[in-house]
Amino acid sequence: MSMFSGLVRVMERAARKAGGRLRRDFGEVEHLQVSRKGPSDFVSKADRVAERTIYDELLHARPDWGFVMEEAGTIEGDPTKPRWIVDPLDGTSNFLHGIPHFAVSIAAQEPKPDGSGWGDVVAAVVYQPITDETFWAEKTRGAWLKDGRLRVSSRSHLSDALIATGIPYGGRGDFAEWSRIFAAIGPQVAGIRRFGAASLDLAWLAAGRFDGFWESDLADWDTAAGCLLVREAGGFVSDYRGRSQSIHAKQVLAANDALHSRLHKLLAGALK
């Protein structure tokens, strides 16, 4: 862990503390699958406890920083200091169904120097409790898995590329739009995967496991950490129109340099 700066160490400690608890709760969920009441109440409690654990840990380390959290919402801090963006359990549906694919996502975002709002994400941790993997990045210092440097894949042909996505569900998202994009990209690539945790999709893209990713209707806490991981691993992140922002919530298209332009062309064509 010698690579970690003080900031990343704080984030990693909070993520691990929450992750250890989530790992134990996940074991309980698997037992609860057979009960009639069902595990959903238990899972929403696990989510809240994880968020509280992270909040307490980060507040102790940086008492004057604000928060943006999935459950508790926005908690204002000193506007001249950074803020934390936290998803305590990304992949809730997987967790609920006993599928061992979920993560804790924490990002630190700086205010703009002129005080006009929020600027760049400067540090990110995505922790996968079941595999005990810590993906982390700092602005200008690269992206890492533990002590190993991460690089996006070097594949340049769509026919070799494995692409991750998120599919609209249960009244969330634009199914017609997603279907048009899928119809454009699907026939061109080696495969499309939907694993159900955007932070991990982006971390895995940074690690070269996936070659590209697209999804819309996400929240800041879904993408804040993952987008920095991809960028610091040498990848490109934009919205569907090719514009780059510090956090992409509504639309994310991410890949290495060569594939990003190819995917963007297909995606833009599908949405004309």
C-alpha positions as CSV (number, residue, x, y, z in Angstrom):
1,M,0.0,0.0,0.0
2,S,3.1,2.3,-0.1
3,M,1.8,3.8,-3.4
4,F,-1.3,5.4,-1.7
5,S,-1.3,9.1,-0.9
6,G,-2.9,10.2,2.3
7,L,-6.1,11.0,0.5
8,V,-6.4,7.6,-1.2
9,R,-5.5,5.8,2.0
10,V,-8.4,7.6,3.8
11,M,-10.8,6.5,1.0
12,E,-9.5,3.0,0.9
13,R,-9.8,2.5,4.6
14,A,-13.5,3.7,4.5
15,A,-14.3,1.5,1.5
16,R,-12.7,-1.6,3.2
17,K,-14.5,-1.0,6.4
18,A,-17.9,-0.8,4.7
19,G,-16.9,-3.6,2.3
20,G,-16.1,-6.0,5.1
21,R,-19.5,-5.5,6.6
22,L,-21.1,-5.9,3.1
23,R,-19.3,-9.1,2.6
24,R,-20.7,-10.5,5.9
25,D,-24.2,-9.2,5.0
26,F,-23.9,-10.8,1.6
27,G,-23.5,-14.2,3.3
28,E,-26.8,-13.5,5.2
29,V,-28.6,-12.5,2.0
30,E,-27.8,-15.9,0.5
31,H,-29.4,-17.6,3.5
32,L,-32.4,-15.2,3.3
33,Q,-33.1,-16.1,-0.3
34,V,-35.2,-19.0,0.9
35,S,-37.3,-17.1,3.4
36,R,-40.8,-15.9,2.5
37,K,-40.2,-12.3,3.7
38,G,-37.4,-11.9,1.2
39,P,-34.2,-10.1,1.7
40,S,-35.0,-6.6,0.3
41,D,-35.5,-4.9,3.7
42,F,-32.2,-6.5,4.9
43,V,-30.4,-5.2,1.8
44,S,-31.6,-1.6,2.1
45,K,-30.5,-1.7,5.8
46,A,-27.1,-3.1,4.7
47,D,-26.8,-0.2,2.1
48,R,-27.6,2.4,4.8
49,V,-25.2,0.9,7.3
50,A,-22.4,0.8,4.7
51,E,-23.1,4.5,3.8
52,R,-23.0,5.5,7.5
53,T,-19.8,3.6,8.0
54,I,-18.2,5.5,5.1
55,Y,-19.6,8.8,6.2
56,D,-18.3,8.4,9.8
57,E,-14.8,7.4,8.5
58,L,-14.5,10.2,6.0
59,L,-16.0,12.8,8.3
60,H,-13.4,11.9,10.9
61,A,-10.6,12.3,8.4
62,R,-11.8,15.5,6.8
63,P,-14.3,17.2,9.1
64,D,-15.0,20.2,6.8
65,W,-15.6,18.4,3.5
66,G,-19.1,18.0,2.1
67,F,-20.8,14.8,0.8
68,V,-23.0,13.7,-2.1
69,M,-24.4,10.3,-1.2
70,E,-27.0,8.0,-2.7
71,E,-29.1,7.5,0.5
72,A,-28.4,10.7,2.5
73,G,-28.3,13.1,-0.4
74,T,-26.1,16.2,-0.4
75,I,-24.5,17.3,2.9
76,E,-22.9,20.7,2.5
77,G,-19.3,21.3,3.8
78,D,-16.9,24.2,3.5
79,P,-17.4,25.4,-0.1
80,T,-13.7,26.1,-0.6
81,K,-12.8,22.4,0.2
82,P,-13.4,19.3,-1.8
83,R,-16.4,17.0,-1.3
84,W,-16.9,13.2,-1.2
85,I,-19.2,11.4,-3.7
86,V,-20.2,8.1,-2.3
87,D,-22.1,5.0,-3.5
88,P,-21.9,2.6,-0.6
89,L,-23.4,-0.4,-2.6
90,D,-23.3,-0.2,-6.4
91,G,-25.0,-3.3,-7.7
92,T,-27.8,-3.5,-5.2
93,S,-29.9,-5.8,-7.4
94,N,-27.0,-8.2,-7.7
95,F,-26.5,-8.1,-3.9
96,L,-30.2,-8.7,-3.4
97,H,-30.2,-11.8,-5.6
98,G,-27.1,-13.3,-4.1
99,I,-24.9,-12.5,-7.2
100,P,-21.4,-11.7,-6.0
101,H,-20.8,-8.7,-8.2
102,F,-21.0,-5.3,-6.4
103,A,-18.7,-2.5,-5.2
104,V,-18.2,0.5,-3.0
105,S,-17.4,3.7,-4.9
106,I,-15.8,6.8,-3.4
107,A,-14.6,9.9,-5.2
108,A,-13.2,13.2,-4.1
109,Q,-14.2,16.3,-6.2
110,E,-12.6,19.7,-6.0
111,P,-14.5,23.0,-6.2
112,K,-13.7,25.2,-9.2
113,P,-11.0,27.8,-8.3
114,D,-13.4,30.7,-9.1
115,G,-16.1,29.3,-6.7
116,S,-18.6,28.8,-9.6
117,G,-19.4,25.2,-8.7
118,W,-17.7,21.8,-8.8
119,G,-14.7,20.9,-10.9
120,D,-12.5,17.9,-11.4
121,V,-12.6,14.6,-9.6
122,V,-9.1,14.3,-8.1
123,A,-9.1,10.9,-6.4
124,A,-11.2,7.7,-6.8
125,V,-11.5,4.3,-5.1
126,V,-13.7,1.4,-6.3
127,Y,-13.5,-1.5,-3.9
128,Q,-14.9,-4.9,-4.8
129,P,-15.5,-6.7,-1.5
130,I,-15.9,-10.3,-2.8
131,T,-12.7,-10.3,-4.8
132,D,-11.0,-7.9,-2.4
133,E,-9.8,-5.7,-5.2
134,T,-9.1,-2.0,-4.7
135,F,-9.1,0.0,-8.0
136,W,-7.8,3.5,-7.3
137,A,-6.7,6.6,-9.2
138,E,-5.4,10.1,-8.5
139,K,-5.5,12.9,-11.1
140,T,-2.2,13.0,-13.0
141,R,-0.8,10.0,-11.0
142,G,-2.4,7.2,-13.0
143,A,-4.8,4.4,-12.2
144,W,-3.9,1.3,-10.1
145,L,-5.1,-2.1,-8.9
146,K,-3.3,-2.4,-5.5
147,D,0.3,-1.6,-6.6
148,G,-0.1,-2.5,-10.3
149,R,-0.5,0.2,-12.9
150,L,-3.7,0.0,-14.9
151,R,-3.9,0.7,-18.7
152,V,-7.0,0.5,-20.9
153,S,-6.8,-2.3,-23.5
154,S,-4.9,-1.6,-26.7
155,R,-7.5,-3.3,-29.0
156,S,-8.3,-1.2,-31.9
157,H,-10.7,-3.3,-33.9
158,L,-14.4,-3.4,-32.9
159,S,-14.5,-7.1,-33.9
160,D,-12.1,-7.9,-31.0
161,A,-13.8,-5.6,-28.5
162,L,-15.9,-6.7,-25.5
163,I,-18.3,-3.8,-24.6
164,A,-20.1,-3.3,-21.3
165,T,-23.4,-1.5,-20.9
166,G,-26.3,-0.9,-18.6
167,I,-29.8,-1.9,-19.8
168,P,-32.9,0.2,-18.9
169,Y,-35.2,-1.5,-16.5
170,G,-38.3,-1.1,-14.4
171,G,-39.4,2.3,-15.7
172,R,-35.9,3.7,-15.6
173,G,-34.1,4.8,-18.8
174,D,-35.0,5.1,-22.4
175,F,-35.4,1.6,-23.8
176,A,-36.0,2.7,-27.4
177,E,-32.8,4.7,-27.4
178,W,-30.8,1.9,-25.8
179,S,-32.2,-0.6,-28.3
180,R,-31.1,1.6,-31.3
181,I,-27.6,1.9,-29.9
182,F,-27.5,-1.9,-29.2
183,A,-28.6,-2.6,-32.8
184,A,-25.8,-0.4,-34.1
185,I,-23.0,-1.6,-31.8
186,G,-23.9,-5.3,-31.2
187,P,-23.3,-6.7,-34.8
188,Q,-19.8,-4.9,-34.9
189,V,-18.3,-6.2,-31.6
190,A,-17.0,-9.5,-30.0
191,G,-19.6,-9.3,-27.3
192,I,-21.7,-7.1,-25.0
193,R,-22.0,-7.6,-21.3
194,R,-24.4,-6.3,-18.7
195,F,-23.0,-7.0,-15.2
196,G,-25.1,-4.6,-13.2
197,A,-22.6,-2.3,-11.4
198,A,-21.4,0.8,-13.5
199,S,-18.5,1.6,-11.1
200,L,-17.1,-1.9,-11.7
201,D,-17.7,-1.7,-15.4
202,L,-15.6,1.4,-15.6
203,A,-12.9,0.0,-13.2
204,W,-12.7,-3.1,-15.4
205,L,-12.5,-0.9,-18.5
206,A,-9.5,0.9,-16.9
207,A,-8.0,-2.6,-16.2
208,G,-8.3,-3.7,-19.8
209,R,-10.9,-6.3,-19.0
210,F,-13.6,-4.5,-21.0
211,D,-12.8,-2.5,-24.1
212,G,-15.7,0.0,-24.1
213,F,-18.7,1.0,-22.1
214,W,-21.9,3.0,-22.7
215,E,-24.9,3.8,-20.4
216,S,-27.3,6.6,-19.7
217,D,-29.4,7.8,-16.8
218,L,-26.7,7.2,-14.2
219,A,-26.1,9.3,-11.1
220,D,-22.9,11.2,-10.0
221,W,-22.1,8.5,-7.5
222,D,-22.3,5.8,-10.2
223,T,-19.6,7.4,-12.4
224,A,-17.5,9.9,-10.4
225,A,-14.8,7.3,-9.4
226,G,-15.0,5.1,-12.5
227,C,-14.6,8.0,-15.0
228,L,-11.4,9.1,-13.3
229,L,-10.1,5.5,-13.3
230,V,-10.7,5.2,-17.0
231,R,-9.0,8.6,-17.8
232,E,-6.0,7.9,-15.6
233,A,-5.6,4.5,-17.3
234,G,-5.3,6.3,-20.7
235,G,-8.9,6.0,-21.8
236,F,-11.5,8.6,-23.1
237,V,-14.8,9.4,-21.4
238,S,-17.5,11.6,-23.0
239,D,-21.2,12.0,-23.3
240,Y,-23.0,10.7,-26.4
241,R,-22.2,13.9,-28.3
242,G,-18.5,13.5,-27.6
243,R,-18.2,16.2,-25.0
244,S,-16.0,15.7,-21.9
245,Q,-17.1,16.8,-18.4
246,S,-15.7,16.1,-14.9
247,I,-18.5,13.8,-14.1
248,H,-20.8,12.0,-16.6
249,A,-24.1,11.1,-15.1
250,K,-26.7,11.3,-17.9
251,Q,-24.6,9.7,-20.6
252,V,-21.3,7.9,-20.6
253,L,-19.3,6.6,-23.5
254,A,-15.9,5.3,-22.5
255,A,-13.1,3.4,-24.3
256,N,-9.5,3.6,-25.4
257,D,-8.6,6.3,-28.0
258,A,-9.1,4.2,-31.1
259,L,-12.3,2.5,-30.1
260,H,-13.9,5.6,-28.6
261,S,-14.1,7.3,-31.9
262,R,-15.4,4.2,-33.6
263,L,-18.1,3.6,-31.0
264,H,-19.0,7.3,-31.0
265,K,-19.6,7.1,-34.7
266,L,-21.9,4.1,-34.4
267,L,-23.7,5.6,-31.4
268,A,-24.2,9.0,-33.0
269,G,-25.5,7.3,-36.2
270,A,-28.0,5.3,-34.1
271,L,-29.4,8.5,-32.4
272,K,-29.8,10.6,-35.6
